[in-house]
Amino acid sequence: MTQRTPTAPVRDVGDEQTSATRQLTKERPASTVVPVRHRERPVRLTDVPPGLSERQATRKRWYFAIMGLCLLLILLAWNVVRLYSTTAAVVMSAAAAVLPPIAAVVANWHGDS
């Protein structure tokens, strides 16, 4: 024989949920936008190295940053700095001339990290 367990009386919770919903609605209007904070990069849970596309994107960002610096140095050297010091403009140009090969090495680096 099986024993029957007594059942608890059934309550209607619809009224409680409705009042709770009304209370939330009173505190915050429906038109309020709640900002959601996202992480910039996901947290890694394993020791798996980043994928190829992520490594290529990183190298591409570095390449464009270095080439942008090169362009900035050349433009500043011969449009602004030469008015004050030609020697400084030549030094800036020499530094800018070294940057493209460095950018190419960074863009093609296949370091296994």
Secondary structure, DSSP 4 states (H G I P E B T S, - for coil): -PPPPPPPPP---HHHHHHHHHHHHHHS-TTPPPP----SSPPP-S-PPPPHHHHHHHHHHHHHHHHHHHHHHHHHHHHTGGGT-HHHHHHHHHHHHHHHHHHHHHHT-----
